[in-house]
Amino acid sequence: MPDEPRTQLKTLTPSRLVDDVVTHLRDYMSENELEDGDRLPSERSIAEMLGTSRATVAQGLRILAVMGLVEIRHGSGIYVRRDPGSLFGTTFDLMIDLEPETVGQLADFRYWIEKSVLADGRIPAVDVERLRADFESLTLSKNRLESWINADADFHVTLVGATANEYLTSTYEMAHRKILSVSYADWIERGSTPSWLRGERWKDQVDLHRRILEAAVTGDADGLATALASHHAEILEHLARAVDFKPSS
């Protein structure tokens, strides 16, 4: 054994309380077989039942919203969006921290899957009605970040769903939502809206998705490739603002 080890053991830290909140709420939804549209207890009630603060519960709920498991409707309540058991690919669990050098790699992986829609140089049959509905949800989500995040994920998952490959689509969704969890880390932790969705800049984000929609609907493969590349470049900018990372290329 060398006199000086190459690496040192690091001090272990207890799991974050918010992670425990997320785990308990996922278990609660699963064990009670809650379905899409079912209402969860109020934020205050959850905090009382778990013996923690409302701030911690609110952060946990924002994590679940990024996961796509709940919808937070201000003034109405918290509603289930999907069964936690339907999530595919535990490797991309949103509570697992990415290393800075792998954030860009995951973003590139997400982009590679999305481009698979154009694998043969043409656009396969996209669920146009659903894609339009997802885009409409985006346009109605100004100043409602939880709604924006879920509408954004739904839009891209619908597009990749044109591959008719459930494994590819599920893997894409998990990668996409993990990227969102990094991009919107300040919102998850503090409830703050990122700069690229403030004021008139929100319209720029809508236009990015509008170009993807128009190309997909009209069958413009070149236009879709360009629109997806522009969207990917924007995601890399968002990540660079959220965390230092090393692009894989």
MIROLO-807125 format. One record per residue: residue in three letters; x, y negated, z of N, C-alpha, C, O, CB in turn. Coordinates in steps of 0.02 Angstrom, whole numbers, plus 50000, padded with zeros to 5 digits. Atoms other than C-alpha are relative to their C-alpha. Glycine has a CB too. Layout:
<sites>
ALAXYZXYZXYZXYZXYZ
...
</sites>
This chain:
<sites>
MET500435006050000500005000050000500444993850000500904993450040499524999950062
PRO499585006050003500734982949952499924995950064499414996350099499814995749939
ASP500025004249940501164970550091499424995149998499094994050049500654996350007
GLU500545004850007499924957850024499485002649950499655003549891500274993049977
PRO500514997650048498274964049948499874994849947499924988849958499355001750037
ARG500145004650055497824956649781499384995950011499354990049992499935003949935
THR500615003649984496104951749840499845000950074500045005950104499405002449956
GLN500184999849929495414948150012499265001750006498855000049964500154993350034
LEU500714998849985493804954550088499684993450019499984989350054499925005250057
LYS500365006349986492514940650097499525001050058499245006450069499634997649937
THR500474999949944491464936450247499305001449975499064998149928500034993450040
LEU500694998450020489744944150233499544994850029499634992450085499805007050024
THR500505004849977488264932350246499325003349999499195007449955500014993549957
PRO500664997050000486484936950292499604997749940499724992449912499634998150065
SER500425001850057485194937050154499614993750015499424992450072499535005849981
ARG500385006049991484294920850126499295001750022499005006649998499994995849936
LEU500684998849977482634919750215499504999749943499015003449942499814994950054
VAL500465000750056481804914350053499985006549959499465008249931500214994249955
ASP500014993650036482334930849973499545005050035499205008950002500725002849995
ASP500454995649963481434940050112499274998249988498845002649983500154999650076
VAL500685002350015479884929450079499775002849932499225005349925499954992350001
VAL500164997550068479934934149894499875007550002499385009949973500584998549951
THR500094992749995480144952649936499345001850033498985006250010500595003150038
HIS500634998649964478704952450060499394998649956498915002449956499974995950065
LEU500575001750042477544943749938499935004749941499375006449921500074992849974
ARG500044995050054477994955649796499705006550026499275009549993500705001349969
ASP500274993949970477654970349911499264999250015498865003950005500395001850064
TYR500705001349982476024962449968499555000649938499015003649941499934992950031
MET500394999750062475404960449789499965007149973499435009349950500314995449947
SER499984993250027475944977949739499595004850043499205008750017500725002449996
GLU500344995349956475304987149892499254998950004498875003550017500304999650070
ASN500715001650000473624978249885499695000449931499114998949921499884993250029
GLU500224999150070473514981749697499654993849973499134994249941499535006049996
LEU500295006350024473174963449660500104999649924500615001749897500334994050035
GLU500005000450072472784959749479500014992749977499954988150017499405003649970
ASP499995006750031472894944949361499374996150020498814998450011500045000649923
GLY500565004349981471814930849429499815000550073499454996250099499415001849960
ASP500144999549929471734937049609500364994450037500914992550020500215007050028
ARG499725005749963472034923249735500395002450061500175006950097499444995250022
LEU499594998549941473414924149865499794995450058499464990350047500754999249984
PRO500135004549943473264916850041500354993349987500804992849946500265003250066
SER499715006750009473684898350055500734999950024500955004350061499594994850038
GLU499305000849980475464892450077500064999750076500505002750105500304993649969
ARG499995000649927475074887850258499885006850033500215008650081499464995050023
SER500154993549972474314904950292500585004849993500735008650039499375002949967
ILE499424995650011475794914050216500554998350050500865002850079500264999349927
ALA499485002149953476984903850323499855002450071500295004650107500084992350000
GLU500204997749933475994908150480500085007550007500325010050058499284997950016
MET499964992749997475914926650437500725002550001500885007550035499645003049941
LEU499304997850003477774927850399500434996850054501014998750063500294998349932
GLY499625003249946478294916650543500574995849975501114995650006500265005150047
THR499475004250028479284904750434499704993349981499104992149991500335003349939
SER500245006750017479154886850371499654999949933499755004249891500584995150000
ARG500345000850064478034880850231500504998449945500405000449887499474994550004
ALA499505001650050479574874050143500325006349971500455006849911500544995450030
THR499714993750022480324891450136499515003949957499705006849906500235004350060
VAL500524996650039478684898950075499924996749932499855000149882499335000050039
ALA500075003650064478534885349942500565001849952500445002749892499984992450012
GLN499444998150042480264889549878499925007149974500065008549916500664999350039
GLY500124993150021479844908049875499475000549946499535004449899499805004350059
LEU500545000050050478254904549777500254997349933500044999649880499414995850024
ARG499725002550062479244894349650500425005349966500435005849904500424993750013
ILE499624994450029480404909249626499525004949967499655007249911500425003750054
LEU500504995450029478874920349597499684997149937499515000849891499465001750052
ALA500285003250060478204907549473500485000849941500265002149885499864992650014
VAL499514999150054479824908349373500025007349978500135008649919500704997850023
MET500044992950018479694927349379499385001549957499355006649923499985004350063
GLY500614998850037477984925549300499495004050039499015006550011500155003549937
LEU500454995949959477124934149446499424996150028498894998950041500385003250057
VAL500545004049973476094919749512499924993549961500384991349926500114998450074
GLU500135006650029475304903649451499794995550057499324997050094499455000349944
ILE500155004849947475294888749568499574994549970499804990749927500664997050031
ARG500475005150025473774877849536499894994950056499544996350104499325003149977
HIS500055005049947473934862049638499274997850009498924996149961500444993949983
GLY500695001849985472314858049725499525005749995498935005050013499784994549956
SER500434994250008471634875349689500255006050039499875009150077499935001849926
GLY499734994249964472794888849756500555003549962500815000949912499445004850015
ILE499474995950030474044902349711499685006449974499345009950010500565001550052
TYR500344994450031473504915749590500505004949969501035002949944499524997549946
VAL499584994850029474254932249532499974999649924499434998749896499785007050025
ARG499984999850073474814932749350500125007049974499895008749919500554995449975
ARG499864993350023475414950649340500215004350059500395001850113500555000049946
ASP499804995249950475804966349439500765000150004501095001049953499725007049983
PRO499274999749994477594965949509500295006449972500865006449948500204999250072
GLY499764993750026477754984149458500095000149925500405004649897499555005550019
SER499945000250072477624978949276500664997149977500834997549918499434996049970
LEU499365002950019479304970149281500495005449980500555010650012500294995950059
PHE499534995150028480614979249178500714997550008500854991649997499835001549925
GLY499295001949999482484979249205500214996750064500304990650065500144995549943
THR499815002949936482974976849386500694996849998500874993050043499985005350054
THR499345003150006484714972049327499944992449998500394988950020500365002549938
PHE500095007250007484014954749291499574997050055499284991750046499704998449932
ASP500405002549944483134952749458500194992750014500784991150019500095004350063
LEU499865007149993482964933949485500344998350065500614992850072499374996249995
MET499665001549937483654935249661500735002049999501085001050049499655003550057
ILE499294998250006485334941849599500364994049969500174991649915500105006449956
ASP499635005950024486584927549578500465002049943500825007049947500394996850057
LEU499534999150055487504926349413500654996750017500664991450049499714997249934
GLU499355003349994489354922749415500034994649946499754995549892500595005149993
PRO499975005550049489764906149326500225002349931499964999949880500474994750024
GLU499744997950065490724915149189499525004549961499635005849902500655003650009
THR500474995650035489244926449147499354996549981498944999449945499845006050044
VAL500625003650017487874913249134499954998949925499435000249895499984993250037
GLY500015001050072488364908748956499925006549962499595006649910500644996649978
GLN500064993550033488504927148911499275002350000499025005049951500445005250035
LEU500704998149997486724930248970499584995749953499124998249920499734999450072
ALA500355004450047486124915148871500095002449929499625002449889500244992750008
ASP499864997450068486964922048715499635006649988499395007849933500755000949990
PHE500364993750006486194939148749499264998849987498955002049944500085004350065
ARG500705001850011484474931248762499894997649928499404999649896499794994450050
TYR500045002650068484774922048598500075005549948499715005549898500534994649988
TRP499904994350046485394937948512499355004049994499165006049939500585004550025
ILE500624996250003483784947048559499474996049961499124998849920499745001650071
GLU500515004150034482704932448500500125000049924499655000249885500014992850027
LYS499854999950071483604932248333499855006749967499815007149906500734998349989
SER500154993550029483204950648312499335000049963499195004549923499985005350055
VAL500635000750037481494944848252500164999249925499755001049883499594993950026
LEU499805001250070482444940148093500525005149977500925003649932500274992949992
ALA499474995150014483494956048086500065001749927500615002949902499875006250040
ASP499974998150071483034959947906499914994049954499764994849895499465005349985
GLY500035006050041483014942047846499304997349987499214992749948500325001349936
ARG500685002650008481144939747856499645000250068499895003350115499605004249947
ILE500385000349938479844936347990499465005349999499035005349955499694992950010
PRO500524994949997478784951348041499344996850021499304990850033500195005650048
ALA500665002649982476944949648084499994997650072500045001550119499475005549990
VAL500035003149934476844937548229499274999250020498844997949977500374993150001
ASP500685001249976475284936448337499894992450000499994989150051499895003050073
VAL500055007250010474904919048269499514996950049499664991650077499774998549928
GLU500505002949954473344916148375500284999350070500194994350104499365004450000
ARG499715000249932474264920448535500574994950004500634991350053500255006950020
LEU499455004850000475804910248487499744992950001500014988650037500455001149938
ARG500305006749998474704895148452499714998450069499774992850093499444999549947
ALA500295001049933473824897548619500564998550051500484994250094499605006250022
ASP499445001249955475504898448709500274992949990500444989450038500565005149989
PHE499765006850014476064882548622499524994850027499724989650053500104999049925
GLU500515004749973474434873948668500084999350075500014993850102499295002549982
SER499895000249927474764878548850500614995650016500614992050066500105007050028
LEU499425004349991476464870148833499814992749996500014988650038500545001649948
THR500185007050011475694854148768499554997350056499504991250065499654999249934
LEU500455002149947474474853748915500345000150069500014998850120499395004550002
SER499664998949936475794856449049500444994150023500864995050066500415006249997
LYS499605005749979476544839049064499884998550074499314998450098499824993749957
ASN500015001349927476964835149247499755005950041499585005150099499564993950014
ARG500204993949964476494853049293500545005349984500445009649941499275002549979
LEU499414996150018478174861749294499895007550005500155011349964500574998150045
GLU500144992749995477524878749353499675002449936499835007849910499565001650061
SER500364998150061476354879149204500464999849940500425004149896499404995349989
TRP499525000550056477734873449085500445006249997500545009149944500434993750007
ILE499534994449998478914887249141499675006449975499965010049935500275001050071
ASN500344993950021477634901049118499784999649927499815004649891499405001350044
ALA500205000850070476984894048953500605000849954500555003949901499674993249988
ASP499384999350039478774892848889500195007349994500355009749939500574996150033
ALA499834992850002479134910948937499515003949957499715008049916500025002950071
ASP500514996550039477494917048863500104998849925500035003549885499294997750021
PHE499905001850070477844907848699500565004249969500485007249916500154992549993
HIS499434996450028479544915848673499915007550002500135011149956500644998150038
VAL500134992849997478984933048730499525002149945499605007449915499715001950070
THR500464998650056477554932348604500385000449934500255004849893499454994749996
LEU499615000050062478804928248467500415006449994500405009749942500474993949998
VAL499594993950001479984942548513499555006249995499775011349969500455000350062
GLY500464994350005478464953848528499855002049929499585007549917499364998350035
ALA500104998350071478374953248339500435005949978500305009049927500144993949955
THR499574994250016479754966348340499645006650012499865011849988500644999850040
ALA500394994049983478454978648407500425005150039500295011150036499725003349937
ASN499574995749959479804985548522499914997850073500174992650093500754999649977
GLU500165001949932479194985348702500624999450044500664995050087499525005050031
TYR499395000349960480914988848776500394993649985500644990350031500445006149986
LEU499655006150019481704974648678499644993950028499964989350054500054999649923
THR500395005749977480294962848723500054999250076500134993650101499285000749980
SER499965000349927480344967248909500694997850023500754993850069499835006850030
THR499325002049983482234965648916500104992649986500424989050025500515004249961
TYR499955007150017482104948848829499674995750054499964990750075499674998749931
GLU500365004049951480824942448953500404999350065500444993950094499325002950015
MET499625000249938481904947049102500624995549992500784991650037500225007150020
ALA499415004350011483444938649025499784992749995500114988350023500375002049934
HIS500255006950008482424923248978499814997050067499984991250081499404999849952
ARG500215002649935481684921449151500594999150047500594994650089499485004650032
LYS499405001049960483384923749232500344993549981500584989850024500485005949993
ILE499725006350024484034909549124499604994150028499884989150048500034999849923
LEU500425005349972482554899049180500154998950073500154993250097499265001749990
SER499875000649929482964902749361500644996150014500704992850066500055006950033
VAL499385003949993484694895149334499874992849978500074988150013500575003149957
SER500145006750026484094880349230499584995850048499684989850056499655000449933
TYR500465003549956482734875949355500165001150074499715001150116499285002149985
ALA499804998549931483734879649513499814994350047499604995650104500755001350003
ASP500175005649956483454862049582499254999850014499044998150070500214993449968
TRP500724999849988481584863949558499835005650049499425004650095499615000949934
ILE500144994449955481574880949643500184998250072499804999750118500395006249977
GLU499765001449933482574874549791499694993850031499564993650091500744999450000
ARG500235006349972481924856849809499364997249969499104992149991500544994949994
GLY500615002550032480434854849694500114994149954499634990649937499504998250052
SER499845005850041481324841849586499975001849925500205007149905500694997250017
THR500074999050072480924840249400500664998649964500974993449978499434995649970
PRO499375001350036482444841949284499954994149953499414992349931500215006349961
SER499995006150040482974826949183499705000849931499404996149904500714997549994
TRP500244999150069482514834649015499245000649994498985001149939500335006149971
LEU500724999850002480684835349063499684993850031499084993650043499745006350035
ARG500265006249971480514817949134499814995049946500164994349896500514996950048
GLY500215005350046479564804249044499915002449929499635007749917500504994550001
GLU500094998550071479644804148856500435005949976500315008649922500174993949959
ARG499574994550020480994817648852499615006649997499815011349963500605000850047
TRP500434994150002479614830348882499775001449928499715007249908499384999050046
LYS500234999150069479034827248703500535003449957500375007349912499824993249969
ASP499464996850038480744832548637499985007650009500105011449962500684997350021
GLN500054992849987480524849448720499405003149965499445008749939499955001250076
VAL500594997650037478794851248646500165000749926499975005649894499394995250011
ASP499834999850071479474847148474500465005849982500405008649928500334993449979
LEU499574994250011480814860548490499575006349988499705010249943500485001250060
HIS500444994250006479434873448514499524999349940499335004349911499605000950064
ARG500435001050058478344865548380500345002449936500025005449893499814992549994
ARG499634997950059479704868648250500045007649996500015010549942500704997049999
ILE499994992649999479834886848304499325002649978499285007249937500185002750071
LEU500694997950016477934888648293499874999349925499635004049893499494996050039
GLU500155001350070477794880848120500375004749954500105007149904500164992749983
ALA499604995550042479194891348047499745007150005499705010749955500744999850020
ALA500244993249991478504907448122499335001049965499215006249935499935001650075
VAL500674999450029476734904048062500024999949924499635003449891499554994350025
THR499965000650073477244899247884500465005249968500505005749907500234993149981
GLY499554994950027478504913447867500654997249974500975000349931499665003749945
ASP499385003250022479974901547844500585002850041500735000350096499954992250008
ALA499474996649963481404912947897500604995350013500874995350068500235006249963
ASP499455004649991482754899847869499834994650051500244992850093500204996849933
GLY500225005149952481754886847962499985002650071500154999050118499324997349980
LEU500034997049934481484898748107500715000950028500834999750087499635006749998
ALA499314999149977483344902848116500294993450025500644993250076500445002949943
THR499765006649981483744884248123499684997650065500024994950109499874994949945
ALA500375002149940482404880848254500245003850062500315000950116499255000949990
LEU499774996049943482994895148365500714997950021500874997850080499995007549982
ALA499325002249985484794889248352499994993450039500384992450086500424999249936
SER500075006549965484274871648405499765001150072500004997850118499524995449962
HIS500264998649933483304878648552500545003150044500605001450102499395004849996
HIS499464996849962484784889448605500514994750023500754994950079500345005549958
ALA499525005249983485944874348600499734995750057500114993550101500144995549938
GLU500315003949946484714864948711500045003850066500175000850118499264998549983
ILE499964995949939484684879348836500714999750029500794999150089499815007349985
LEU499315000449977486584879048845500144993250034500514992950083500495001049942
GLU499925006549968486504860448885499674999950069499954997150116499694994549955
HIS500354999849936485244863549023500425003950051500475001850109499305003349992
LEU499604995949955486344877049097500634996350022500844996750080500195006649967
ALA499395003749984487884865949089499864994650053500294993050094500294996849937
ARG500195004949949486944852949193499875003350067499965000350120499404996149978
ALA500194996649938486404865949319500605003450034500645003650095499465005249986
VAL499444996249971488024875749341500575000149950500465000249889499795007450018
ASP499434999450045489784876349271500055007249976500045011950016500664997950035
PHE499944993450027489934891149154500465000049940500594994749910499315002949982
LYS499554999350057491074897649019499635003549943499475009449948500635004050021
PRO500334996850058490234900748850500425005949976501035005849979499904995049943
SER499654993950021490654917948781500354999149933500795003049916499515005749995
SER499695001150065491134910748612500494994250002500804992549952499474998849946
</sites>
